[in-house]
Amino acid sequence: MRFYRCLAACVLCLFVTCAGAQSWPAKPIRIIVPYPPGGGADQMGRLVAAKLTIALNQSVFVENQSGGNTMIGTGAAARATPDGYTLLVSGNVMPVNVLITKAPSYKVADFVPVAGIGSYPYVLTMNPNVPAANIVELIDYAKKNPGKLNAVSLGPGGVTHLLTERFAAAAGIKIVPVHYRGAAPGLLDLLSGQVQIFLDAANTALPQVRGGKLKAMAVTSEARFPLLPEVPTLKETGLPAMSQLGWFAMFAPAGTPRPIVDRLNAEVIKAVSNPDTDPQFRQQGLSPMPLAPGQFATFVSQDAARWEQTLRTLNITLE
């Protein structure tokens, strides 16, 4: 009799889960972005939210929860009810944080990867007041003036911090990281000259470079970046270990029903890949990532392994 009761309970649970997935979305959907407004993840979250609002015929809105090197917002998303009404848009900092922090507010296993939004190179931008016309001169300046180059970092142990340390180690120079809660405040200090360089995501770097407010010294992609064809890759300067792409993606709390994950995956891929939307992403330096949930989970795992190797190489230990 106990077996039949358990079986009935399982069937009822499955029925409730399927019924909930079929009626989804029945109320507004929240996308947590663990950064302040204005940065790359925030821009991508809002673009995707606008497209999903139309596709799902339901309000989809962004809620910024910044702080703690993205730990605050990401932890809040991990603890949310896995019903498809709370999502996370973040980047490769999401798996990196659990590698660099002793007591992270979440585990990668707390999430199911939903869809990649786009990949992009990083652009090494520089305040024009620095006396260097190209990347070779910048490295030479740094060698002659050790410790005088300050760099924007989006938190200790974060991706921009690790990239900056990788660049400094590969070039044999000393760079002082200055930690910020998001790209927007760091960019303001870069423009004012309080810091001198920033290995920034392409979509936030491009407007400042195009407007002549910052110099683009190099990009981290394997080949030259189509939107900045005159800017060399770091690989061209003899730093092949610096080839690195960043990415933005959507995640859901673990346990979110698979039909909802599959629907979101299909709609995000459609949003970033269709002819009407594609120019908006291409103009910001993003390449679509049309991966199924399982494929994207593999991608995240492989990327995390590469960053783990970076931590070992740089001998950076847990906080």
Residue pairs with C-beta under 8 A, 6 or more apart in sequence:
17 257
18 257
18 259
20 83
20 257
21 84
21 257
21 258
21 259
21 260
22 259
24 83
24 84
24 257
24 259
24 260
24 263
25 56
25 58
25 84
25 85
26 58
27 58
27 85
28 58
28 59
28 60
28 61
28 85
29 52
29 56
29 58
29 59
29 60
29 61
29 84
29 85
29 86
29 87
30 61
30 63
30 85
30 86
30 87
31 45
31 48
31 49
31 60
31 61
31 62
31 63
31 87
31 88
31 89
31 250
32 62
32 63
32 65
32 73
32 74
32 76
32 77
32 80
32 86
32 87
32 88
32 89
33 41
33 42
33 45
33 62
33 63
33 64
33 65
33 73
33 88
33 89
33 90
34 41
34 64
34 65
34 66
34 67
34 70
34 71
34 72
34 73
34 74
34 77
34 88
34 90
35 41
35 42
35 64
35 66
35 70
35 73
35 154
35 181
35 182
35 183
36 42
36 64
36 66
36 181
36 182
36 184
36 185
37 64
37 184
38 182
38 183
38 184
39 182
39 183
39 184
39 201
39 204
40 91
40 120
40 183
40 201
40 203
40 204
40 248
41 89
41 90
41 91
41 248
42 62
42 64
43 203
43 204
43 284
44 89
44 117
44 118
44 203
44 248
44 286
45 62
45 89
46 62
47 271
47 277
47 280
47 281
48 60
48 89
48 117
48 250
48 268
48 271
48 272
49 60
49 61
49 62
50 60
51 267
51 271
51 277
52 60
52 264
52 267
52 268
52 271
53 59
53 60
55 267
55 270
55 271
56 267
62 89
64 73
65 72
65 73
65 76
66 72
66 73
66 181
66 182
67 73
67 181
68 75
68 105
68 155
69 93
69 97
69 101
69 154
69 155
69 156
69 157
69 158
70 90
70 93
70 94
70 97
70 155
70 158
71 97
71 101
71 104
71 105
71 106
72 105
73 88
73 90
74 88
74 90
74 94
74 97
74 105
74 106
75 104
75 105
75 106
77 86
77 87
77 88
77 106
77 111
77 251
77 253
78 105
78 106
78 107
78 110
78 111
78 253
79 106
79 253
80 86
80 253
81 253
82 252
82 253
82 254
82 255
82 256
82 257
83 256
83 257
83 260
84 252
84 256
84 257
84 260
84 264
86 252
86 253
87 114
87 250
87 251
87 252
87 264
88 94
88 111
88 250
88 251
88 252
89 117
89 248
89 249
89 250
89 251
90 248
90 249
90 251
91 159
91 201
91 246
91 247
91 248
91 249
92 159
92 246
92 247
92 303
92 307
93 154
93 155
93 158
93 159
94 108
94 111
94 249
94 251
94 300
95 108
95 300
95 301
95 303
95 304
95 307
96 157
96 158
96 159
96 162
96 304
96 307
97 104
97 157
97 158
98 104
98 106
98 107
98 108
99 304
99 307
99 308
99 311
100 156
100 157
100 158
100 311
100 316
100 318
100 319
101 157
101 318
101 319
102 318
102 319
108 300
108 304
109 254
110 253
110 254
111 251
111 252
111 253
111 254
112 251
112 252
112 253
112 254
112 255
112 256
112 261
112 293
112 297
113 249
113 251
113 293
113 296
113 297
113 299
113 300
114 249
114 250
114 251
114 252
114 261
114 264
114 265
114 268
114 293
114 296
115 249
115 250
115 264
115 265
115 268
115 269
115 289
115 291
115 293
115 296
116 247
116 248
116 249
116 288
116 289
116 290
116 291
116 296
116 299
117 247
117 248
117 249
117 250
117 268
117 272
117 286
117 289
118 247
118 248
118 272
118 281
118 286
118 287
118 288
118 289
119 245
119 246
119 247
119 286
119 287
119 289
120 201
120 202
120 203
120 245
120 246
120 247
120 248
120 284
120 285
120 286
120 287
121 202
121 219
121 220
121 221
121 225
121 244
121 245
121 246
121 285
122 160
122 163
122 199
122 200
122 201
122 202
122 219
122 220
122 244
122 246
123 199
123 200
123 201
123 202
123 205
123 206
123 209
123 216
123 218
123 219
123 220
123 225
123 228
123 231
124 135
124 167
124 197
124 198
124 199
124 216
124 217
124 218
124 219
124 220
124 234
125 190
125 197
125 198
125 199
125 200
125 205
125 208
125 209
125 214
125 215
125 216
125 217
126 132
126 138
126 196
126 197
126 214
126 215
126 216
126 217
127 190
127 191
127 193
127 195
127 196
127 197
127 214
127 215
128 213
128 214
128 215
129 193
129 196
130 138
130 141
130 149
130 196
130 197
130 215
131 137
131 141
132 138
132 140
132 141
132 217
134 217
134 232
135 217
135 218
135 232
135 234
135 237
136 237
138 197
138 217
139 171
139 172
139 173
139 237
141 149
142 148
142 149
142 171
142 173
142 174
142 175
143 172
143 173
146 173
146 174
147 174
147 176
148 196
149 173
149 174
149 175
149 176
149 196
149 197
150 175
150 176
150 177
150 178
150 194
150 195
150 196
150 197
151 160
151 164
151 175
151 176
151 177
151 178
151 195
151 196
151 197
151 198
151 199
152 160
152 178
152 180
152 183
152 186
152 187
152 189
152 190
152 195
152 197
152 198
152 200
153 160
153 161
153 164
153 177
153 178
153 179
153 180
153 186
154 160
154 161
154 179
154 180
154 181
154 182
154 183
154 186
155 161
155 179
155 180
155 181
156 177
156 179
156 319
157 316
157 319
159 246
159 307
160 198
160 199
160 200
161 177
161 179
162 307
162 310
162 311
162 314
162 316
163 199
163 220
163 242
163 244
164 175
164 177
164 197
164 199
165 175
165 177
165 314
165 316
166 241
166 242
166 244
166 310
166 313
166 314
167 175
167 199
167 234
167 239
167 242
168 174
168 175
169 313
169 314
170 234
170 239
170 241
170 242
171 239
175 197
178 186
178 189
178 194
178 195
180 186
180 189
183 200
183 201
183 204
186 195
186 198
187 198
187 200
187 204
187 208
189 195
190 196
190 197
190 198
190 214
191 208
191 213
191 214
197 217
198 205
199 220
201 246
201 285
202 219
202 225
202 227
202 284
202 285
202 286
203 284
203 285
203 286
205 214
205 216
206 227
206 228
206 283
206 284
206 285
208 214
209 215
209 216
209 228
216 228
216 231
217 231
218 231
218 232
218 233
218 234
218 236
218 237
219 225
219 228
219 231
219 232
219 233
219 234
220 233
220 234
220 242
220 243
220 244
220 245
221 233
221 243
221 245
222 233
222 235
222 243
223 233
224 231
224 232
224 233
225 231
225 285
227 283
227 285
233 243
234 242
234 243
235 242
235 243
247 289
247 303
248 286
249 289
249 296
249 300
250 264
250 268
252 260
252 261
252 264
261 293
262 293
265 292
265 293
265 296
269 288
269 290
269 291
271 277
272 278
272 281
272 286
272 288
272 289
272 290
273 288
273 290
278 288
281 287
281 288
289 296
289 299
291 299
